[in-house]
Amino acid sequence: MGILIYGIINSIVFALIAMGFALVYGISRLPNFAHGAFYILAGFLTYTFLLGLGLNSPTSIILSLIIIAGIGAAVYRFLLIRIRGMEASEIIASLAIGLAIMEGLRFAGFRGKTYTLPVFLEGTVRIAGVPVDFQRLIIIGVGVVLIVVLWLFTHHTKVGLALRAMAQDEGAALMLGIDTDFAALIALALGSVLAGLAAIVILPLGNITVETGYDILINAIAVCIIGGLGSWVGAVIASFILGFAQMLTVYIVGAQWQMVVGLLAIILILIARPSGLLARQKELEERV
């Protein structure tokens, strides 16, 4: 039961981590390699507002997400828009931005394991005899709500439908009058917010370190490659595959092998099915 319950929690954590990366790539085909930097920057901003400036939690979270959204939009508007469609340049530029942000935080003094966000709610509850703290239950709730809200947003709002149209056929979206550059800007801002929100609910479980940003980027890429780049449903399924794989790895051989599972999964899926688990279903869905 412990493996089952904590496997589900771990899977939701993976889904939250990868959701922003999958959204940006699925809509604009931009591989946002600054995703991990936005994640860790949101954690440091929230820490600064909450414990450095003494603001309350809602204000700190809202300010952090607004800043992260603005940075994501600015990155697209002033840099990525100029190299869009040049895959290698997109990767190099977004990775350079991510490195600049994370190493800038290190240079600014955010070093060591002394920065921790407070949990939203203290205490634990037993589920089928397994103790689970309230923060992990909050992670499950936030993850489920985000998945539902994103589905409703992309299927029942004008902006969401425009983003889906761009994801399926950018040329057709342009002919229908959709500003695809603005849609890509919205996608990157929204993806940055999702990365920041994931950080705010996950980081209370541990310390805020610059190195975490690199781990988050690797995990997000692993989830999206396994699920199929551009497939949001595939990303959710891949999150559960990786989540349970890591829990079994910790149970059988030890926690130090967790990251190896993600990297090994990328290698195996690239060998067996380079397009990912649901790439074919995604292609058929786009044709329909």
N, C-alpha and C positions, 0 to 999 in steps of 0.2 A: 504493500500500500504506500509505503514511503517513496519508492521509485515511481509509482503511478502518479501520486499527488505532486511530488516535486518535479517530475518529468513534465507535467502539464504546466506548472509554473515556469519552468525553464523554457518551455516552448513559447509561451506568451511573451517572455522576455525577448527571445529571438525575433518574434513577430514585431514587437515594438521597435527593436533595434533596426530591422530591415525595412520597415514600412515606408519610411521617408525615401530611402534609396530606390526602392522598387517603384514608388510613385513618380519620382523625377524621371527615371529612365523609361518607365512605361509610357509617359506622356510625351516627353521631349527627346527621348533617345540620348540624353546627356548622362554619361557616367559620372556622378558627383563624388569624386574621390576626396572631397572636403567634408564628407558626411560625418566621419568620426570627430573632426575638429569642431563642427557645429554642436555635436553631442556634448563634448567635454567643455566647450565654451559656455553652453547653457548652464552646466553644473557650476562652473566658477562664477558666472554672473549671478545666479540665484544665491550662491553662498555669500557673495559680496553684498548683495542687497539685504539679505536676511540677517546675517551675522555681523557683517562689517558696518552697514549703515543702519541696522536695527529696524528695517521695514517689516511689516507683517507678511505672512506667507502668501496670501493671494496677490498682494501688490508686487512682491518679489517675483513670483512666477509669471505674472502678466507682463511685467517690464522685461524680463529675460526673454520671453517668447517674442515680444514685439521687436526687440533688438536683433534677435536671431533671424526673424523674418526679414527685417530690413537689410541685414548683411547678406542673406541669401539672394534677395532681389537685386542688391547692388552688384554682387559678384556676377550675376547674369547680365545685368544691364551694361556694365562697363568693361567686362572682359569676355565672358563666354559667348556672348552674342556675336562677337567678331570672329570667332573660330568655330562656330557651330557647323556641324557636318564634317569636321576634320577630326576623326576619332582619336588619333594619337595626340593631337594638340589639346583636345578636350581633357584627356586623362592627365597629361603633363601639367596643364594649367590648373585644373581643380586640385590635383595632388599638391602642387606648389603652394596654392592658397591654404590648403589644410596644414601643410608643414609650417608655413609662416605663422598661422594662428597658434598652433600647439607649441612650437618652439618660442614664439613670442610670449606665451603664458609662462613657460619655464624661465625665460629671461626676466620676466616681470616679478619673479619670486615665488611662483606657485610650484614649489618642489616638495618632495617627501610625501608622507601619508598623514598629514595633519589636518586635512580639509575634509569635512564630512557634513552632509546635509542631514538635518534631523528627520526622523521618520514622521509620517503624517499622523499615525495613531499608534500608541504604545499597547503592548499586550499580545497574547497569543490565544489561539483557540485550537481545540483538538478535532480533527476530521478523521473519522474512522480510526481513532486511536493515534493519529499522527499529529504532533504539534506543528502548527503553522502560525507564523506571526501575522499581524493585521496588515503590515506593509506589503507582504506578498499577496494577500487577498486583494488589496487595493490595486496592485499591478494587474491581476487577473481582470478585475472590474474595468480598469482603464483600457486594457487591451481589447476586451470584448466590445466596449462602448465605441472605441475608435474605429474598429473594423465595421461595425454597423453604421456609424455616422459617415464614414468614407463611402460606403456602398450607397447610402441614401443620397449623399452629396453628388456622387458621380452619375446617379441614375434619375434623380428627381429635381435637380436644379439646373438653371440655364448655364451657369459657369461650368458645372460638373459635366454636363452633356457636351459642351464645347471642348473640354479637356479630353473626353472620351473620343470625340470625333477626330481630334488632332492625333490621338494615340493610334487610331485605326488607319487614318489616311490623311497625312498632313496636306498633300496637294489638293485633295477634295475639300478639306476644311478651308483652305485658302480661297478656293473658288466660291465657297458659300459665304465668304465675307468674314471669317474668323481670323483675328489677328494672332497668328501662331507665335510670334515673338512675345507678345503680351501673355499668351497662354503659357509659354515656357517659363516666363518670369514668375507667373503665379504658381506654377508647379514647383519651381525651385524654392520660392518663399515658403510654400506649404510643406514641402519636403523638409526644409530646415526647421520649421516649427515642430514637425513630427519627431525629428531627431532630438530637439530640445525637450519636448514633452516626455519622450522616453527617458532622457537623462534625469529629469526631475523626479520621476517616480521610481527609477531603478537605482540611482546613485545613493539614496539613503541606506541601501543594503551594504555599502562598502565605502571606501575612501575615494576622493576625487583626485586622480593623478593624470598627468599628461599622457602617460603610457597607455591609459585606458582608451584614449582616442584611437590609437593604432589597432587595439584589439577589437574595438567596435567596428571599424572599417572592414577588417578581415571577416568578422562574423556576418556583417551585412552583405558583403560580396559573396560569401559562401552560400548564404540563404538564397540570394537572387540567382546565382549560377545553378544551384541544385534545382530550384523551382522553375527556372526558365526565365531569362532576362525579358522583362516586359510583361510578365504574367503575375498579377497580384494574388490570384488564387494559388498559383504555384509557390509563391513566397510564403504564404500561410502554411501550406502543406510541408514545404521544406523546413519551416521553423519547427514543426512537430517532429520531423525526422531527426534534425540536428539536436533538438532539445532532449529527446529520449536517448539518442546515441551518446550524448555527453553524460547524462545521468548514469547510464549503464557503464560507461568508461570509468567514471568516478567510483562506482560501486565495485567494479571488478579489478581495475589496475591502479587507480589513484587519481587525485585531482590534477596532478602535474601534467597529465596527458590530455586535458580538455581541449586546448588549442590545436593539438595534433589531429583531433577528430575532424575539426572544421577544414583544415588544410587537406587532409586525406580525402575528405568527401568531395572537395573541389577537383582533386586529381582524378578520382574514380569516375565522377560524373562526366568530366571532360573526355575521358577515355571511352566510356560506355555510351554516353548520350550527350554530345557536345552542346546541343541546343537546350538541354534541361528537361525536367520531367514533363512539364505541361506546355512546352513550346509548340507542339503540334496542335493541341487543343486551342491554344491562343491564336495560332494562324488560321484555323478553321473559323473561330469566333469572329475574327476580323473580316474574313471573306463574307460571312453571313451578314 
